[in-house]
């Protein structure tokens, strides 16, 4: 019987390998995109993606609610209930996919509302429709991914995604070099999304044959009522997330300019890469955490929470510090000084990223514990504070991009920062929050201190310039930064725990190969 640590590690290795390839290819493809299509199309790319993210809030969080409901029957081998849950999921997603398609088409006459400097692109509606199709086609297949997460085999999705991403990016870059045609670029993206979801669907059909046997199975009324209740609560979470993460680009496009949005999107490209890495880590761990919380006591669950919080801090602290210290030098070498944003804006981007992804551990436990009802008030407050704060800082105070981003920080610090750990500790761990905040501020202080050292080195230590200097400084700082963390935490329980688990996973892997 393999341990949860083994399943988590296997899922994590495949997820990070897939994301690593994805990140490299995405960056190369972005370079080709900038030099073949220019900054206007770059702005359109960010804007349309965020409009459709807002439309997708209609998903209502039903995916999270149903996956939560799958953990226990998966642990017990209750195939009949799993099939009934997946049948409900399928029905909801097909309905939502159809509804989002219709709503998206209805927005076409109003596209100019979101753009302050409307570009002269005759095929703009067709471009938007291709983005819309890429979003909605996923709804007709992706529900089957949930069963892979419930059984802790999410690495299958990573493998299929990796193959698809490689093919997609190679084809897109070839098309841009040969034709400079954005429509062909988007058609390839749409086909890749379709074939990726189809491959996952076929894999599930082949390996979970009981789904076909119970393809008419219906969920009992009590279970269905619980899921619907959780979906309603998760709608607010989806709404607040959409407002917080998707309105920044729309506000920049509307009140600043699409060109500035293009510059900003180069920075968010790297934030998105980091976000995807963090999400892959979360996906790889969620199945095991869900299995754990359904069978272990609160004391053990709290220990796991603190261990994952430590790991999450280490990863996002390194990403945030390295991004702040090296993003401007990189962009200057990559595409030129004219694409740079001011350093205070870069700091807020990195601070928001740190504050958002330091929460990943809380979000995993909220999902696996099913604390959907308890976070409703927080979700409403976050969305309202973010929008109001951003608009006040943007319009009366004329703070531009900085004001929009500060609105996001204000909404986070006044809601998520304290409420999410509070609800987990109060409802599940039955313990006070003092220990959590002590760890949080310790981690934040170390991040700021180490970040200051790394930024000083990156900014003021120079020798011969160019890419060689950049690479040497980057890897020297990366090693130095991890060395600082290892030196500070080498006696801490969480550090020793992961060291022990790493050895355990290596031993299991060695036994499998021998």
C-alpha positions, 0 to 999 in steps of 0.5 A, a space after each residue: 500500500 503506497 503512502 499518501 506522501 508517495 502519491 503526492 510526490 509522484 503527482 508533484 514530479 509530473 506536475 512540475 515537469 509538465 509546468 516546467 516545459 509549459 513555462 519554457 515554451 510559453 516564454 519562447 512563444 511570447 517572444 515570437 508573439 511580441 516580435 511578429 504581432 506587436 504590443 496591440 495584440 498582446 493587450 488584446 490577448 490579456 483583455 479577452 482572457 480576463 473577460 472570459 474568466 469573468 464569464 466563467 464565474 458561472 461555473 459556480 465552484 461546482 467542480 470544487 464542491 463535487 470533488 470534495 464529495 468524491 473523496 470519501 466514496 473514493 477512499 471507500 471504493 463506492 463506485 456507484 456513488 462516484 458514478 452518480 456524482 460524475 453524472 451530476 457533474 457532467 449535467 451541470 457542466 454541459 448546461 454551464 458550457 452552453 450558457 457561457 457560450 450564449 452569454 459570451 456571444 451577447 457581449 460582442 456588440 459591447 467589446 469597445 466598452 472595455 477598450 479605451 483606445 480601440 485598435 483598427 483590427 477588423 477581425 476583432 469579433 472573430 478573435 474574441 469568438 475563438 477565445 470564447 470557444 477555447 474557454 467553453 469547449 473545456 466544459 464539455 469534457 473536463 468534468 472527468 478530471 475530477 475522478 483522477 484527483 479523487 483517486 490521487 492520480 492527477 499525474 495522468 492529466 500532467 502527462 497529457 497536458 505536457 504532450 499537448 502543450 509541446 505540440 501547441 507551442 511548436 505549431 503556434 510559433 511555426 505559424 507566427 513565423 510563416 504567416 504572422 496571422 493571429 487567427 491561425 494562432 488561436 485556431 491551433 490553441 482551440 484545437 489543442 484544448 479540444 484534443 487535450 480534454 478529449 484524451 483525458 476523457 478517453 483515458 477515464 473511460 478506459 480505466 474507470 469502466 464502472 462509469 459506463 455501467 452506472 451511466 444512468 445512476 442518480 445521486 440520492 436527494 440528501 447528497 444532492 441537496 448538500 452539493 447544491 448548498 455547497 455550490 451556492 456558497 462556492 459561487 461567491 468564492 468564484 465571484 470574488 476570485 474573478 473580481 480580484 484576479 480578472 478586473 485589473 486588466 479590464 481597468 487598465 484597458 479602460 482607464 489607462 491604455 491597451 498599450 500599457 496593458 500589453 507592457 503589464 501583461 509581460 510581467 503577468 506572464 511570469 506571475 501566471 507561470 508561477 501561479 500555474 506552478 503553485 496550482 500544480 503543486 496544490 492539485 498534486 497535494 489536494 487528493 492526498 489532503 482530501 484523503 487524509 482529512 476524511 480519515 485522520 484526527 484534527 491534531 494530525 490535520 493541523 500538523 499537516 497544515 503547518 508542514 504544507 504552510 512551510 513548504 508553500 512559504 519557501 516556494 512562493 518566497 523564492 519566486 517573489 524575491 527572484 521575480 522582484 530582483 530580476 524581472 526588470 533586468 530580464 525584460 530590458 535584455 529580452 525586449 528592451 527598456 521601452 517595455 519596463 514598468 516602474 519599480 514601485 509597480 513591480 514591487 506591488 505586483 510581487 507583493 500581491 503574488 506573495 500574499 495570494 499564493 501564501 494562502 494556497 495551504 488555506 485554500 487546499 484545506 478549505 476545499 478538502 474540508 468543504 468549508 464553503 458555507 463559512 467563507 461566504 461573507 469573506 467572499 462578498 467583502 473581498 470583491 466589494 473592497 477590491 473594486 471600490 478601493 481600486 476605483 477610488 485609487 484610480 479615478 479620484 486619486 489618479 494613481 493609475 496602474 499602482 492604484 489598481 494593484 493596491 486595491 487588490 492588496 487592500 482587499 486581500 489584507 482586510 479579508 483573506 489574510 485573517 479570515 481563512 486561517 481563522 475559519 480553519 483553526 476555529 471550525 476544524 483544528 479547535 485551536 487559537 490563531 496565535 501560532 499561525 500568525 506567529 509563523 506568518 509574520 516570521 515567514 514574511 520578515 524573513 522574506 523581506 530581509 532576504 529579499 532586500 539582500 538579493 535585490 541589492 546584489 542584483 541591482 548594484 553588483 555588476 561586471 561585464 553586463 549582458 546575458 552572461 552576467 544576468 545568468 551568473 547573478 540569477 543562479 548565485 542569488 537563487 543558491 544564496 537565497 535557498 541557503 539562507 532558508 536552509 540555514 535558518 530552518 534546518 532545525 525546525 520540525 517542518 524542515 526535518 519532516 520534508 527531509 524525512 519524507 523526501 528520503 521515504 519517497 526515494 526509497 519507495 522509488 528505489 524499491 520499485 526499480 529494483 
